[in-house]
Amino acid sequence: MIAELGLAALWLAAALAALQLYAGTRALRPGGEAVAALVRPAAVVQGLACAIGFVMLLWLFAITDLSVKLVAANSHSAKPMIFKLAGAWGNHEGSMLLWVAVMALSGALIALIERRLPEKTMLATLAAQAFVGLGFYAFLIVSSNPFERLPQPAAEGLGLNPLLQDIGLAFHPPTLYFGYVGLSVAFSFAVGALLTRQVTPEFARVMRPWVLGAWVFLTLGITAGSYWAYYELGWGGWWFWDPVENASLMPWLAATALLHSASVLAARDALRAWTIMLGVVAFSMSMVGTFLVRSGILTSVHAFAVDPERGSFILVLLTLYIGGALALFALRAGTVTEGQRFSITSREGALVFNNVMLSAVLAIVLFGTLYPLLTEAFDVRVSVGPPYFNPMGAIFVVPMLLVMTVGPLLRWRGDSIGRIQRPLILIAVIMLAALVAALALGEAGVLPLLGLALAVGLAVASFLPLRGRRLTRVPLAVWGMVIAHFGLAVALFGMASESAFSEERLAAIAVGDTARVGPWDVTLSEVLPAAGPNWTAIEGHLLASYAGGDPIALDPQSRSFWAPPQETTESALATRWNGQLYAVVGSDAGAGRWQLRLWWKPFVTFIWYGGMLVALGGALALIGRVIDDLRRRAVRARIAERRAEEAV
Amino acid sequence: MRWWWWIPLLLFAGFLGVAAYQLTQPKDDLVPSAMVGKPLPEFELPPAAEGTSGVSTADLKGGKPRLLNVWASWCLPCIAEAPQLERLKQEGVEIVGIAIRDRPEDVAAFLARHGNPYARIGADDLSQVQLAIGSSGVPETFVIDGEGVIRYQHIGDIRAEHVPLLLEKLREAGK
């Protein structure tokens, strides 16, 4: 019954989305006033129905109903409850349902509370949302029904991919979907504004919290995913330029650009068409990423259930959404009147520069990700990796970071470099000093050295916007910017340090022997079998001491899962403030020796601390903006009240 | 209306075209070696088990064409292709093996169980030679001519129907 209820809720939501789309578009034309009143209620009920559908799926996973195909294929009665629930979205159908459910709930939320834009723009926005939602509903119902029953209930489930049975990962995909959903809302606003030609600062203010929210979730998702890959895959790397990683990075880059251009539009009424374009591009990137990952046309470590039929379906959705929006953009962008002008040396100028650089990086990542697809059409197989992405990206990232140090110091509209001469000299001196210090520390490549210098310079520069201000009076949004920029500096420092100063040691040692890596002495004290609820493992007991200090116990494992059968490595980490020792135990090397892989990675943790700071900055900015909006709303309500009284 | 507003749509259409084309293509995961037609890289591998001899580039140069078989005791398709290798050996083909990421005792056990068609077997513990000759998996078989040049690559296990093809390729390499 539960599965049928879920499916019914899904159909109901789809029907309501169809109604919302019809009423929303009809209301834009003359004589559509009669149906206009239907749009907002339809969006609210659609959100509820879809949420009920997802709750039903969670319920099926919670009770492990093995008569449902999706549960049988992705769950197992012996799994801990949290992973049973995570199983609901750890697969193609469930994750699509989660995505569309969150999207429908977001639609319900804007239908309920958003009243700042002209009503026609809101109706057009909700219609666009319904259009996007309808495609997803069709996809779920026609080709990826999560509630499909088996003719015969299965005796036992197949389990969840062991690599995914990790608490961090249980929440990594939903985080990214929340980000994608936020971008889909921004997309709908952009389409709505294009349809009614109302691209105003108010539009940017309404769209901005959604972009900020999406950006915070994407930042968290990417940070967590990178850390997961680092400690779970056991390769010691934290970013592989894998197509799936790129699929999450591209929307982030677009969202970062959108965030900044929306700020310009909100504050100065400039960059109108560009902001609309980025709104379309940001959501396009999340759809293109989803397509690349799930159609299986690119090979990746992220083995999603790959299916050409699904691929075709997503491609059709892509064509409708993105093709439609871009065609609309081409037809309408010319009629969106140009916004305010500004000089190059101004806050806007710096933000435009940032936007151009971010877009260039986005283009580079997109091209590198799609390149294998292009050449394969001519029967040439290539794989594009760090030798392309790192230097090509750096060409644009380095100037962007340089401008980022001064941009926040510039005034809106027009400013002169002379005014900010002193902070400029200070930043330049700090960067040079950092460069010299890094050169003295040891040999490293050009990019890591540049990265270290830029990181130190940016870290200091990010706090300069606070100088001369009463800290208690600084708005939250400014704090958000300061912290996010500082976080980026911290992350950059970690990346540069990791690539400049990491040391690696591959050893086959016997119990009682010691291997040395960097300042660490690692002794293998014993190797024992270990067992968990659904795996067995060999566990190496290591004693690691930093520069002759007290030993720390490390227990890396090489695990064998039996449902489904798969081997994974569980790395063990010793974290110090100045870096991490990373240990992986391998198989028996014969003659009583064991394979041991050790890395010393100075300041590597800064990458993820930085990522979290960036997300924190975004969250602070979001809270600040929302509080501002609520205050303005209260003020407007009071004004309206007073006017009403005066009228009486 | 200005023409450049259409550029994003055109780019997107280009992407759609490539993506749609790729979706209709059958997915094949074979990775052909870029080394076909080129001389073998220089290498020297120790014996993979007791009683066998190691393999160096020089061993693959002396006059006649040979088969270079990349395999491993832990690889199931390698068991399936063992009878075909045996037949090729009976046809007078000299087969040189490279065991990938293997242990001496496992190699010995495999040979005892499934026969030993190899003239020599080198141990490639870190897949270095495998990667250098452009092999991306096991089993793979290369036809090497008398000068030590890679002439042909067979990806996957050798089935009965592949034996005449390999003999033909060996004959061509001998010309």
Interface residues (C-beta under 8 A of the other chain):
Chain A: M277 V280 V281 S284 V288 F291 S295 G296 I297 T299 P308 G311 S312 L315 L318 T319 I322 G323 L326 A327 F329 A330 L331 A333 G334 L370 L373 L374 E376 A377 R381 G590
Chain B: M1 R2 W5 W6 P8 L9 F12 A13 F15 L16 V18 A19 A20 Y21 Q22 L23 Q25 K27 D29 V31 P32 R103
